[in-house]
């Protein structure tokens, strides 16, 4: 987390903004969805649109945790079968 905070401080951004900008920088065509509960958090999240991460920034962020540390299913397999978006068309 400290590496991410260092990148955020260097960019004049929050850690949340760096996280959103990282998703945008990594995968073209992916739109990060944010669900702020307060209006000021929405403004903070939208501020990520102004954060441009360089290849060096992305490298520093990659050092923040082990590769694929956040990989895997969102829910347990038995719950995944209950999601409409995960059901196969008949």
TORLO-490147 format. One record per residue: chain; residue number from 1; x, y, z of N, C-alpha, C, O in turn; residue in one letter. Coordinates in steps of 0.2 Angstrom, whole numbers. Example, Ala and Ser with C-alpha at 12.3 -4.5 7.8 and 13.67 -1.06 7.14 Angstrom:
  kette   nr    n.x    n.y    n.z   ca.x   ca.y   ca.z    c.x    c.y    c.z    o.x    o.y    o.z  rest
      A    1     66    -28     39     62    -22     39     66    -16     39     71    -17     42     A
      A    2     64    -11     35     68     -5     36     64      0     39     67      6     40     S
//
This chain:
  kette   nr    n.x    n.y    n.z   ca.x   ca.y   ca.z    c.x    c.y    c.z    o.x    o.y    o.z  rest
      A    1      4     -6      0      0      0      0      4      6      0      2     11     -3     X
      A    2     10      6      3     15     12      4     17     14     -3     17     20     -5     X
      A    3     18      9     -8     21     11    -15     15     15    -18     16     20    -22     X
      A    4      9     12    -17      3     16    -21      2     23    -18      1     27    -22     X
      A    5      3     23    -11      3     30     -8      8     35    -11      7     41    -12     X
      A    6     14     32    -12     19     36    -15     18     39    -22     19     44    -23     X
      A    7     15     34    -26     13     36    -33      8     41    -32      8     46    -36     X
      A    8      3     40    -28     -3     45    -27      0     52    -25     -2     57    -28     X
      A    9      4     52    -20      7     58    -18     11     62    -23     10     68    -24     X
      A   10     15     58    -27     18     61    -33     14     64    -38     16     69    -41     X
      A   11      8     61    -39      3     63    -44     -2     69    -41     -6     72    -45     X
      A   12     -1     70    -34     -6     74    -31    -13     71    -32    -18     75    -32     X
      A   13    -14     65    -31    -20     61    -31    -21     57    -25    -16     57    -21     X
      A   14    -27     54    -24    -28     50    -18    -27     43    -21    -26     41    -26     X
      A   15    -26     38    -16    -25     31    -17    -31     29    -21    -30     25    -26     X
      A   16    -37     31    -20    -43     28    -23    -43     31    -31    -44     27    -35     X
      A   17    -40     37    -32    -40     39    -39    -34     35    -42    -35     34    -48     X
      A   18    -29     33    -39    -24     29    -42    -27     22    -44    -25     20    -49     X
      A   19    -31     20    -40    -33     13    -41    -38     13    -47    -38      9    -51     X
      A   20    -42     18    -48    -46     19    -53    -42     20    -60    -44     17    -65     X
      A   21    -37     25    -59    -33     26    -65    -29     20    -67    -28     19    -73     X
      A   22    -27     16    -62    -24     10    -64    -28      5    -68    -25      2    -73     X
      A   23    -34      4    -66    -39      0    -70    -39      3    -77    -39     -1    -82     X
      A   24    -40      9    -78    -41     12    -84    -35     11    -89    -35     11    -95     X
      A   25    -29     12    -85    -23     11    -89    -21      4    -91    -18      3    -96     X
      A   26    -23      0    -88    -22     -7    -89    -26    -11    -94    -23    -15    -98     X
      A   27    -32     -9    -94    -36    -13    -99    -41     -8   -103    -45     -5   -101     X
      A   28    -39     -8   -109    -43     -3   -114    -50     -6   -115    -50    -12   -116     X
      A   29    -55     -2   -115    -62     -5   -115    -65     -7   -109    -71     -8   -109     X
      A   30    -61     -6   -103    -64     -8    -97    -66     -1    -93    -62      4    -93     X
      A   31    -72     -1    -91    -74      5    -87    -75      4    -80    -79      0    -78     X
      A   32    -70      6    -76    -71      5    -69    -77      8    -66    -79     14    -67     X
      A   33    -81      4    -62    -87      6    -59    -86      8    -52    -83      4    -48     X
      A   34    -88     14    -50    -87     16    -43    -94     17    -40    -99     19    -43     X
      A   35    -94     16    -34   -101     16    -30   -100     20    -24   -101     18    -18     X
      A   36    -99     27    -25    -98     31    -19   -104     32    -15   -110     32    -18     X
      A   37   -104     32     -9   -110     33     -4   -111     40     -3   -116     42      0     X
      A   38   -106     45     -4   -106     52     -3   -104     56     -9   -100     53    -13     X
      A   39   -107     61     -9   -106     66    -15    -99     68    -16    -96     68    -21     X
      A   40    -95     69    -10    -88     71    -11    -84     65    -13    -79     66    -16     X
      A   41    -86     59    -12    -82     53    -14    -83     52    -22    -79     50    -25     X
      A   42    -89     54    -24    -90     54    -32    -86     59    -35    -82     58    -40     X
      A   43    -85     65    -32    -80     70    -35    -73     67    -35    -69     68    -40     X
      A   44    -71     64    -29    -65     61    -29    -64     56    -34    -59     56    -38     X
      A   45    -69     52    -35    -68     46    -40    -67     49    -47    -63     47    -51     X
      A   46    -71     54    -49    -71     57    -55    -64     61    -57    -62     61    -62     X
      A   47    -61     63    -51    -54     66    -52    -49     61    -55    -44     63    -57     X
      A   48    -51     54    -55    -46     49    -57    -46     50    -65    -41     48    -68     X
      A   49    -51     53    -68    -50     54    -75    -45     59    -77    -42     59    -83     X
      A   50    -42     63    -73    -37     67    -74    -30     65    -72    -25     68    -73     X
      A   51    -30     59    -69    -23     55    -67    -21     51    -73    -24     47    -75     X
      A   52    -15     53    -75    -12     49    -81     -6     45    -78     -1     48    -75     X
      A   53     -6     39    -78     -1     35    -76      4     33    -81      2     31    -87     X
      A   54     11     34    -80     16     32    -84     18     25    -84     16     22    -79     X
      A   55     22     22    -88     24     15    -87     28     15    -81     28      9    -78     X
      A   56     32     20    -79     36     19    -73     31     19    -67     32     15    -62     X
      A   57     25     23    -67     20     23    -62     17     16    -61     17     13    -56     X
      A   58     16     13    -67     13      6    -67     17      1    -64     15     -4    -61     X
      A   59     24      2    -66     29     -3    -63     29     -2    -55     30     -7    -52     X
      A   60     29      4    -53     29      5    -45     23      2    -42     24     -1    -37     X
      A   61     17      3    -45     11      0    -42     12     -7    -42      9    -11    -38     X
      A   62     14    -10    -48     15    -18    -48     19    -20    -42     18    -26    -40     X
      A   63     24    -17    -40     28    -19    -34     24    -19    -27     27    -21    -22     X
      A   64     18    -16    -27     15    -15    -21     12    -22    -18     11    -22    -12     X
      A   65     11    -27    -23      9    -33    -20     11    -39    -25     13    -37    -31     X
      A   66     10    -45    -23     11    -50    -27      7    -51    -33      1    -49    -33     X
      A   67     10    -53    -39      6    -54    -45      0    -58    -44      1    -64    -40     X
      A   68     -5    -56    -46    -12    -60    -46    -15    -61    -39    -19    -65    -37     X
      A   69    -12    -56    -34    -15    -56    -28    -22    -55    -27    -26    -58    -23     X
      A   70    -25    -52    -32    -32    -50    -32    -36    -54    -37    -41    -52    -39     X
      A   71    -33    -60    -39    -36    -64    -45    -41    -69    -42    -41    -70    -36     X
      A   72    -46    -71    -46    -50    -76    -44    -58    -74    -44    -59    -68    -46     X
      A   73    -62    -78    -43    -69    -77    -43    -71    -72    -38    -68    -71    -32     X
      A   74    -76    -68    -39    -79    -63    -34    -82    -67    -29    -82    -65    -23     X
      A   75    -86    -72    -31    -90    -76    -26    -88    -83    -26    -85    -85    -31     X
      A   76    -90    -87    -21    -89    -94    -21    -93    -97    -27    -98    -94    -29     X
      A   77    -91   -103    -30    -94   -106    -36   -101   -107    -35   -105   -105    -40     X
      A   78   -104   -109    -29   -111   -110    -29   -115   -104    -29   -121   -104    -32     X
      A   79   -112    -98    -27   -115    -92    -28   -115    -89    -35   -120    -86    -38     X
      A   80   -109    -91    -39   -109    -88    -46   -114    -91    -50   -116    -88    -55     X
      A   81   -116    -98    -48   -121   -101    -52   -128    -97    -52   -132    -98    -56     X
      A   82   -129    -94    -47   -135    -90    -45   -136    -83    -49   -141    -81    -49     X
      A   83   -130    -81    -51   -130    -74    -55   -133    -75    -62   -131    -79    -65     X
      A   84   -138    -71    -63   -140    -71    -70   -135    -70    -75   -135    -73    -81     X
      A   85   -130    -65    -74   -125    -64    -79   -121    -70    -80   -117    -70    -86     X
      A   86   -121    -75    -76   -116    -80    -76   -120    -87    -79   -116    -92    -80     X
      A   87   -126    -86    -80   -130    -92    -82   -129    -93    -90   -129    -88    -93     X
      A   88   -129    -99    -92   -128   -100    -99   -135   -100   -102   -140   -102    -99     X
      A   89   -135    -97   -108   -142    -97   -112   -144   -104   -114   -140   -108   -116     X
      A   90   -150   -105   -113   -153   -112   -115   -154   -112   -122   -157   -117   -124     X
//
